[in-house]
Amino acid sequence: PAAPSESDRKIVIDDSDVAQLIASWQSTWNRLPTREELNGILQNHVREEVLYQEALKQGLDQSNATVKRALITQMDVLAEGQGEQSEITEEDILAYYNLRKDQFISPSRISFKQVYFGQDTGQDALEELRERWNQSSTGFEQARLEGVTTMLPSVMEDRTSDQIDREFGEGFALELEGVETGRWEGPVDSSFGWHLIYIDSLQPSSPHPLSAVRGAIFEQLQYEDKNAAKEQFYTELIQQYDITYKGLAKQIVDE
């Protein structure tokens, strides 16, 4: 290494450095360091500072992508900290909830039974069979004897639309949501064929209450505040620089 200049020779370790080292140790080990341990971390701190100063002197920070990324991350943290100074109030949370209530929807939940008939049975025949079952109050166990054997689930209890569609194909649950409960309905078409359906219960989708999503909204507002602070920080910062684009970079920017 090149000999350091007179100003570079001095490395001062003061009480603030010691306090920071002790705090870092205590955070990691959940106790204060012994005098021997403190001496060790002080010597390690000096070692790191000497190596850091030598790296700067040799210009290793100028072209090192890892160092550049670390410094950019530090600047982002600094900018985000400006967004944490504003307090998020209950009024902020309520306004966010009312504005974006559609983001906090609980899915519909359906309990139903189905009898499968494949793709060859005509719709007219299935409609007649449905009416006969309703008139005679045919139960599920009796009704399933007239269907076609299948690996599809015959009964689904309290399932969401996504869970139902995974079994029967995209859009099947949406068809069920328009079906009357407490009677045989259909025929309903799935990716596999025709079904007669008996809906036991249907709980339509609805917004979650504010009390259930307050924590998620608070975290989202914090995230948005940090991003807004970063954007404001960068907008103010870039105005202090004269950016010149040349060659291909200029063509791309001018498009």
VOBA-1610 file (N, C-alpha, C; in pm, whole numbers, padded with zeros to 5 digits, always signed):
BEGIN
Pro+00082-00121+00000Pro+00000+00000+00000Pro+00086+00126+00000Ala+00029+00233-00062Ala+00099+00360-00063Ala+00097+00421+00077Ala+00202+00496+00109Ala+00209+00559+00241Ala+00099+00663+00253Pro+00024+00664+00363Pro-00085+00762+00380Pro-00029+00901+00403Ser-00110+01001+00363Ser-00072+01139+00390Ser-00088+01167+00538Glu-00040+01285+00581Glu-00047+01321+00722Glu-00191+01323+00772Ser-00283+01376+00687Ser-00424+01385+00730Ser-00490+01247+00736Asp-00441+01156+00650Asp-00500+01022+00648Asp-00448+00933+00760Arg-00343+00975+00827Arg-00284+00891+00931Arg-00371+00885+01056Lys-00454+00986+01075Lys-00528+00995+01200Lys-00661+00921+01192Ile-00681+00829+01283Ile-00810+00761+01300Ile-00849+00779+01446Val-00954+00851+01468Val-00997+00886+01604Val-01114+00798+01644Ile-01100+00729+01754Ile-01209+00648+01810Ile-01255+00717+01938Asp-01379+00767+01938Asp-01426+00842+02054Asp-01540+00767+02124Asp-01599+00836+02222Asp-01704+00773+02303Asp-01824+00731+02218Ser-01855+00808+02114Ser-01970+00773+02030Ser-01944+00641+01957Asp-01817+00619+01914Asp-01783+00492+01850Asp-01798+00376+01947Val-01748+00396+02070Val-01756+00292+02172Val-01902+00261+02204Ala-01984+00365+02217Ala-02126+00344+02248Ala-02196+00266+02137Gln-02162+00299+02012Gln-02223+00230+01899Gln-02180+00084+01894Leu-02054+00057+01923Leu-02004-00080+01923Leu-02069-00162+02034Ile-02083-00100+02152Ile-02146-00170+02264Ile-02292-00199+02233Ala-02362-00100+02173Ala-02504-00118+02140Ala-02521-00231+02038Ser-02431-00235+01939Ser-02439-00340+01837Ser-02414-00477+01899Trp-02315-00486+01988Trp-02286-00612+02057Trp-02406-00656+02141Gln-02462-00562+02216Gln-02574-00595+02305Gln-02696-00639+02225Ser-02718-00577+02108Ser-02830-00617+02023Ser-02813-00759+01971Thr-02687-00797+01943Thr-02660-00932+01890Thr-02662-01038+01998Trp-02597-01009+02114Trp-02577-01110+02218Trp-02668-01093+02339Asn-02746-00986+02339Asn-02842-00962+02447Asn-02773-00948+02584Arg-02651-00893+02582Arg-02579-00864+02706Arg-02466-00767+02674Leu-02413-00706+02777Leu-02300-00616+02758Leu-02171-00696+02739Pro-02075-00644+02660Pro-01949-00716+02644Pro-01862-00704+02768Thr-01780-00805+02791Thr-01680-00793+02897Thr-01571-00695+02850Arg-01483-00659+02945Arg-01375-00566+02907Arg-01287-00629+02799Glu-01261-00758+02809Glu-01179-00825+02709Glu-01249-00826+02573Glu-01380-00854+02574Glu-01456-00856+02450Glu-01462-00716+02390Leu-01478-00614+02476Leu-01483-00477+02428Leu-01352-00438+02362Asn-01242-00479+02421Asn-01112-00451+02361Asn-01101-00518+02224Gly-01153-00640+02215Gly-01147-00712+02088Gly-01228-00643+01979Ile-01350-00599+02012Ile-01433-00535+01909Ile-01378-00396+01874Leu-01310-00332+01970Leu-01246-00204+01940Leu-01131-00225+01839Gln-01050-00328+01864Gln-00940-00356+01773Gln-00991-00395+01634Asn-01100-00469+01631Asn-01159-00508+01503Asn-01214-00386+01429His-01272-00293+01507His-01323-00169+01448His-01209-00088+01386Val-01097-00078+01457Val-00981-00006+01404Val-00931-00074+01276Arg-00925-00206+01279Arg-00880-00282+01160Arg-00969-00250+01040Glu-01102-00252+01062Glu-01195-00225+00953Glu-01180-00081+00903Glu-01160+00014+00994Glu-01146+00154+00955Glu-01019+00174+00872Val-00908+00109+00913Val-00783+00121+00838Val-00799+00064+00698Leu-00860-00054+00688Leu-00881-00116+00558Leu-00976-00033+00472Tyr-01078+00024+00534Tyr-01174+00108+00461Tyr-01106+00232+00404Gln-01026+00299+00488Gln-00957+00419+00442Gln-00859+00385+00329Glu-00790+00271+00342Glu-00696+00231+00237Glu-00771+00201+00107Ala-00888+00138+00117Ala-00968+00108-00003Ala-01011+00237-00071Leu-01054+00338+00009Leu-01090+00467-00049Leu-00971+00532-00117Lys-00854+00524-00051Lys-00733+00588-00104Lys-00692+00526-00238Gln-00717+00395-00251Gln-00682+00327-00375Gln-00794+00334-00479Gly-00904+00403-00444Gly-01012+00421-00541Gly-01094+00297-00566Leu-01092+00200-00474Leu-01166+00075-00497Leu-01317+00096-00496Asp-01361+00208-00437Asp-01504+00237-00432Asp-01556+00292-00564Gln-01466+00332-00653Gln-01507+00402-00774Gln-01572+00309-00877Ser-01525+00186-00884Ser-01574+00097-00989Ser-01628-00035-00935Asn-01649-00042-00806Asn-01697-00167-00745Asn-01849-00164-00737Ala-01914-00256-00811Ala-02060-00256-00817Ala-02123-00286-00682Thr-02058-00371-00602Thr-02111-00405-00470Thr-02109-00284-00379Val-01997-00210-00382Val-01987-00088-00300Val-02090+00014-00346Lys-02103+00030-00477Lys-02199+00127-00530Lys-02340+00092-00486Arg-02376-00037-00494Arg-02511-00079-00453Arg-02533-00056-00305Ala-02431-00081-00224Ala-02443-00060-00079Ala-02465+00088-00048Leu-02394+00175-00119Leu-02409+00318-00095Leu-02547+00367-00142Ile-02594+00314-00255Ile-02727+00350-00303Ile-02833+00307-00202Thr-02814+00186-00147Thr-02908+00137-00046Thr-02910+00229+00076Gln-02792+00274+00118Gln-02785+00366+00231Gln-02856+00497+00201Met-02844+00547+00079Met-02913+00670+00041Met-03064+00649+00040Asp-03109+00531-00007Asp-03252+00500-00005Asp-03305+00497+00137Val-03229+00436+00229Val-03269+00431+00370Val-03278+00572+00427Leu-03181+00656+00392Leu-03182+00795+00438Leu-03306+00868+00387Ala-03339+00847+00259Ala-03456+00913+00201Ala-03585+00861+00261Glu-03593+00729+00282Glu-03713+00669+00341Glu-03739+00723+00480Gly-03632+00750+00553Gly-03647+00800+00690Gly-03723+00931+00697Gln-03719+01008+00590Gln-03793+01134+00590Gln-03943+01109+00588Gly-03984+00995+00529Gly-04125+00962+00525Gly-04178+00912+00657Glu-04090+00865+00746Glu-04134+00812+00874Glu-04162+00922+00976Gln-04131+01046+00940Gln-04151+01156+01034Gln-04298+01194+01047Ser-04379+01164+00944Ser-04521+01197+00950Ser-04597+01084+01017Glu-04686+01119+01107Glu-04764+01019+01182Glu-04886+00977+01102Ile-04910+00846+01095Ile-05028+00793+01027Ile-05143+00790+01127Thr-05248+00861+01097Thr-05361+00875+01190Thr-05472+00776+01155Glu-05568+00765+01245Glu-05686+00682+01219Glu-05764+00737+01100Glu-05764+00870+01083Glu-05832+00931+00969Glu-05766+00888+00838Asp-05632+00878+00839Asp-05561+00832+00719Asp-05600+00689+00685Ile-05606+00604+00788Ile-05640+00463+00767Ile-05782+00449+00714Leu-05876+00524+00772Leu-06016+00517+00729Leu-06031+00567+00586Ala-05962+00676+00551Ala-05970+00729+00415Ala-05915+00629+00315Tyr-05804+00564+00350Tyr-05744+00463+00261Tyr-05840+00346+00242Tyr-05902+00303+00351Tyr-05996+00190+00347Tyr-06116+00223+00258Asn-06173+00341+00275Asn-06290+00380+00196Asn-06256+00395+00048Leu-06135+00441+00019Leu-06095+00464-00119Leu-06062+00334-00191Arg-06008+00236-00116Arg-05961+00112-00179Arg-06029-00011-00118Lys-06155+00005-00084Lys-06227-00104-00018Lys-06230-00231-00103Asp-06224-00215-00236Asp-06229-00331-00323Asp-06104-00417-00313Gln-05997-00364-00251Gln-05875-00444-00231Gln-05886-00536-00110Phe-05988-00516-00029Phe-06001-00591+00096Phe-06131-00672+00097Ile-06153-00747-00011Ile-06275-00825-00027Ile-06251-00969+00017Ser-06339-01019+00102Ser-06334-01161+00136Ser-06404-01239+00025Pro-06348-01349-00022Pro-06409-01423-00133Pro-06540-01489-00091Ser-06624-01513-00190Ser-06747-01587-00161Ser-06711-01728-00118Arg-06798-01788-00035Arg-06774-01924+00013Arg-06903-02004-00011Ile-06885-02121-00069Ile-07000-02201-00112Ile-06986-02343-00059Ser-07098-02397-00011Ser-07108-02539+00024Ser-07210-02600-00071Phe-07170-02707-00142Phe-07262-02764-00241Phe-07233-02912-00263Lys-07331-02976-00326Lys-07318-03114-00372Lys-07341-03114-00522Gln-07275-03207-00592Gln-07292-03213-00737Gln-07304-03357-00783Val-07387-03376-00883Val-07398-03506-00951Val-07354-03486-01094Tyr-07258-03565-01136Tyr-07194-03548-01267Tyr-07259-03637-01372Phe-07275-03580-01496Phe-07339-03655-01603Phe-07256-03660-01732Gly-07132-03613-01727Gly-07050-03617-01847Gly-07092-03513-01948Gln-07049-03531-02074Gln-07076-03433-02179Gln-07182-03479-02278Asp-07223-03605-02270Asp-07313-03660-02372Asp-07460-03644-02337Thr-07493-03631-02211Thr-07633-03619-02171Thr-07687-03484-02215Gly-07807-03483-02279Gly-07865-03359-02328Gly-07915-03269-02215Gln-07916-03138-02241Gln-07961-03043-02139Gln-08110-03062-02107Asp-08190-03090-02209Asp-08334-03108-02186Asp-08360-03223-02090Ala-08288-03333-02110Ala-08305-03449-02023Ala-08263-03416-01880Leu-08158-03339-01864Leu-08111-03301-01730Leu-08209-03205-01663Glu-08270-03117-01740Glu-08369-03025-01682Glu-08491-03102-01632Glu-08532-03204-01708Glu-08646-03287-01665Glu-08610-03364-01538Leu-08486-03417-01535Leu-08442-03490-01417Leu-08435-03399-01295Arg-08387-03278-01314Arg-08380-03180-01204Arg-08518-03154-01147Glu-08618-03133-01234Glu-08754-03106-01187Glu-08810-03227-01112Arg-08781-03347-01162Arg-08830-03468-01094Arg-08769-03479-00955Trp-08639-03451-00942Trp-08574-03457-00812Trp-08633-03355-00715Asn-08661-03237-00764Asn-08717-03134-00676Asn-08859-03169-00632Gln-08937-03223-00725Gln-09075-03257-00691Gln-09082-03371-00590Ser-08988-03464-00604Ser-08990-03580-00514Ser-08897-03562-00395Ser-08836-03441-00381Ser-08741-03414-00271Ser-08632-03521-00264Thr-08576-03553-00380Thr-08473-03656-00388Thr-08347-03612-00312Gly-08300-03696-00223Gly-08180-03667-00148Gly-08054-03692-00230Phe-07941-03645-00179Phe-07817-03654-00254Phe-07773-03799-00276Glu-07783-03882-00175Glu-07737-04021-00188Glu-07815-04095-00295Gln-07945-04066-00305Gln-08026-04130-00408Gln-07996-04070-00544Ala-07978-03937-00547Ala-07956-03869-00675Ala-07824-03912-00739Arg-07721-03931-00660Arg-07589-03962-00716Arg-07587-04096-00786Leu-07684-04185-00754Leu-07690-04315-00820Leu-07727-04303-00967Glu-07789-04189-01005Glu-07830-04168-01143Glu-07724-04096-01224Gly-07616-04055-01157Gly-07510-03985-01227Gly-07402-04078-01279Val-07293-04017-01327Val-07179-04091-01382Val-07065-04087-01281Thr-07000-04200-01262Thr-06888-04206-01168Thr-06775-04113-01215Thr-06720-04039-01121Thr-06615-03943-01155Thr-06520-03928-01037Met-06398-03880-01067Met-06301-03851-00962Met-06321-03712-00904Leu-06411-03633-00962Leu-06439-03499-00909Leu-06506-03511-00773Pro-06479-03415-00684Pro-06544-03421-00552Pro-06695-03406-00565Ser-06767-03492-00495Ser-06914-03485-00497Ser-06966-03380-00401Val-06890-03354-00295Val-06933-03259-00192Val-06817-03163-00165Met-06847-03035-00160Met-06748-02934-00121Met-06810-02846-00014Glu-06741-02835+00100Glu-06792-02761+00214Glu-06715-02631+00234Asp-06786-02520+00234Asp-06729-02389+00268Asp-06601-02362+00190Arg-06609-02368+00059Arg-06493-02347-00027Arg-06502-02212-00097Thr-06385-02152-00123Thr-06379-02025-00195Thr-06390-02051-00345Ser-06408-01942-00419Ser-06418-01953-00565Ser-06292-02014-00624Asp-06176-01971-00576Asp-06050-02025-00629Asp-06039-02175-00604Gln-06078-02219-00485Gln-06070-02361-00452Gln-06163-02443-00540Ile-06282-02390-00566Ile-06378-02462-00651Ile-06330-02467-00795Asp-06278-02355-00845Asp-06232-02351-00984Asp-06112-02442-01006Arg-06030-02462-00903Arg-05917-02553-00918Arg-05964-02696-00941Glu-06081-02730-00890Glu-06134-02866-00906Glu-06214-02882-01035Phe-06295-02780-01068Phe-06392-02793-01178Phe-06361-02708-01301Gly-06259-02624-01291Gly-06225-02541-01405Gly-06265-02396-01385Glu-06196-02309-01455Glu-06216-02165-01442Glu-06360-02126-01474Gly-06420-02047-01384Gly-06554-01993-01408Gly-06667-02076-01349Phe-06636-02196-01300Phe-06743-02282-01248Phe-06805-02220-01123Ala-06722-02166-01035Ala-06775-02106-00911Ala-06865-01988-00941Leu-06831-01910-01044Leu-06913-01793-01079Leu-07052-01837-01121Glu-07061-01950-01192Glu-07193-02002-01229Glu-07273-02042-01106Leu-07204-02097-01005Leu-07274-02141-00884Leu-07330-02023-00806Glu-07264-01908-00815Glu-07308-01792-00738Glu-07445-01741-00783Gly-07487-01779-00903Gly-07619-01738-00950Gly-07725-01845-00931Val-07692-01949-00857Val-07784-02062-00839Val-07859-02049-00707Glu-07986-02086-00708Glu-08068-02079-00587Glu-08026-02189-00489Thr-08030-02157-00361Thr-07992-02254-00258Thr-08113-02339-00218Gly-08082-02457-00160Gly-08186-02542-00102Gly-08269-02620-00202Arg-08224-02632-00326Arg-08295-02712-00426Arg-08196-02752-00535Trp-08236-02852-00612Trp-08153-02895-00725Trp-08160-02791-00835Glu-08042-02757-00890Glu-08034-02657-00997Glu-07941-02708-01105Gly-07952-02647-01222Gly-07867-02683-01334Gly-07949-02715-01457Pro-07888-02776-01556Pro-07750-02824-01554Pro-07648-02710-01561Val-07537-02731-01490Val-07426-02636-01489Val-07308-02701-01561Asp-07247-02625-01652Asp-07138-02677-01733Asp-07004-02650-01666Ser-06916-02749-01665Ser-06779-02733-01616Ser-06682-02772-01727Ser-06554-02774-01696Ser-06454-02816-01794Ser-06468-02965-01828Phe-06545-03039-01748Phe-06552-03184-01764Phe-06687-03232-01819Gly-06788-03146-01813Gly-06919-03188-01860Gly-07030-03121-01779Trp-07148-03188-01775Trp-07266-03131-01710Trp-07284-03183-01568His-07340-03095-01483His-07363-03129-01343His-07502-03077-01303Leu-07567-03152-01215Leu-07681-03099-01140Leu-07630-03065-01001Ile-07668-02948-00951Ile-07608-02889-00832Ile-07712-02867-00724Tyr-07671-02896-00600Tyr-07754-02862-00483Tyr-07669-02773-00392Ile-07706-02645-00383Ile-07633-02550-00301Ile-07687-02554-00158Asp-07602-02592-00064Asp-07643-02591+00077Asp-07635-02451+00136Ser-07528-02378+00106Ser-07514-02241+00157Ser-07421-02164+00065Leu-07447-02033+00056Leu-07365-01946-00027Leu-07346-01814+00047Gln-07223-01786+00083Gln-07189-01659+00148Gln-07122-01570+00044Pro-07191-01466-00004Pro-07133-01384-00110Pro-07009-01309-00063Ser-06927-01269-00158Ser-06808-01190-00125Ser-06850-01055-00068Ser-06768-01004+00024Ser-06798-00876+00088Ser-06668-00816+00142Pro-06665-00684+00161Pro-06543-00622+00214Pro-06514-00669+00356His-06386-00690+00386His-06346-00717+00523His-06375-00593+00608Pro-06415-00609+00734Pro-06432-00492+00820Pro-06299-00422+00842Leu-06306-00293+00868Leu-06184-00215+00887Leu-06098-00272+00999Ser-06163-00322+01105Ser-06088-00375+01218Ser-05999-00493+01178Ala-06038-00567+01074Ala-05962-00685+01033Ala-05843-00649+00944Val-05846-00531+00884Val-05740-00496+00787Val-05664-00370+00828Arg-05691-00318+00950Arg-05624-00195+00993Arg-05472-00209+00990Gly-05422-00322+01040Gly-05277-00343+01042Gly-05217-00344+00903Ala-05284-00411+00809Ala-05234-00418+00672Ala-05234-00281+00607Ile-05338-00202+00635Ile-05345-00066+00578Ile-05235+00020+00637Phe-05211+00008+00767Phe-05104+00087+00832Phe-04969+00057+00766Glu-04940-00071+00744Glu-04814-00109+00680Glu-04807-00057+00537Gln-04920-00061+00465Gln-04921-00013+00328Gln-04898+00137+00322Leu-04959+00211+00416Leu-04939+00356+00421Leu-04794+00389+00453Gln-04734+00313+00543Gln-04592+00333+00572Gln-04507+00310+00448Tyr-04538+00202+00376Tyr-04464+00170+00253Tyr-04479+00282+00151Glu-04601+00332+00133Glu-04624+00437+00035Glu-04557+00568+00077Asp-04557+00597+00207Asp-04490+00717+00256Asp-04339+00710+00229Lys-04281+00593+00252Lys-04138+00577+00227Lys-04106+00594+00078Asn-04190+00535-00007Asn-04166+00549-00150Asn-04183+00693-00196Ala-04284+00761-00141Ala-04305+00901-00176Ala-04187+00986-00132Ala-04134+00956-00013Ala-04019+01030+00038Ala-03897+01007-00051Lys-03877+00883-00096Lys-03765+00852-00184Lys-03778+00926-00317Glu-03900+00929-00372Glu-03921+00997-00500Glu-03899+01147-00485Gln-03948+01204-00376Gln-03928+01348-00354Gln-03780+01380-00336Phe-03711+01295-00260Phe-03567+01313-00237Phe-03492+01311-00370Tyr-03525+01213-00455Tyr-03455+01201-00583Tyr-03490+01317-00676Thr-03617+01359-00677Thr-03659+01469-00762Thr-03584+01597-00727Glu-03570+01623-00597Glu-03498+01742-00554Glu-03348+01728-00583Leu-03297+01606-00571Leu-03154+01583-00589Leu-03113+01597-00735Ile-03193+01541-00826Ile-03152+01538-00966Ile-03152+01678-01027Gln-03230+01770-00966Gln-03231+01907-01015Gln-03097+01977-00994Gln-03014+01923-00908Gln-02884+01983-00880Gln-02776+01932-00976Tyr-02813+01842-01067Tyr-02716+01783-01158Tyr-02750+01817-01302Asp-02648+01830-01383Asp-02662+01852-01527Asp-02637+01719-01597Ile-02745+01655-01642Ile-02736+01522-01702Ile-02723+01536-01853Thr-02620+01478-01911Thr-02597+01482-02055Thr-02600+01340-02111Tyr-02681+01319-02214Tyr-02689+01190-02280Tyr-02621+01200-02417Lys-02542+01099-02452Lys-02472+01098-02579Lys-02493+00963-02648Gly-02474+00964-02781Gly-02480+00841-02857Gly-02613+00768-02847Leu-02605+00635-02826Leu-02724+00553-02817Leu-02812+00594-02701Ala-02748+00632-02590Ala-02826+00674-02473Ala-02915+00794-02508Lys-02864+00888-02590Lys-02942+01004-02629Lys-03057+00964-02720Gln-03030+00868-02811Gln-03137+00821-02899Gln-03251+00757-02819Ile-03214+00678-02719Ile-03315+00610-02638Ile-03399+00710-02561Val-03333+00810-02501Val-03405+00909-02421Val-03494+00997-02508Asp-03447+01026-02630Asp-03523+01117-02717Asp-03640+01050-02786Glu-03648+00915-02781Glu-03758+00845-02850Glu-03892+00877-02784
//
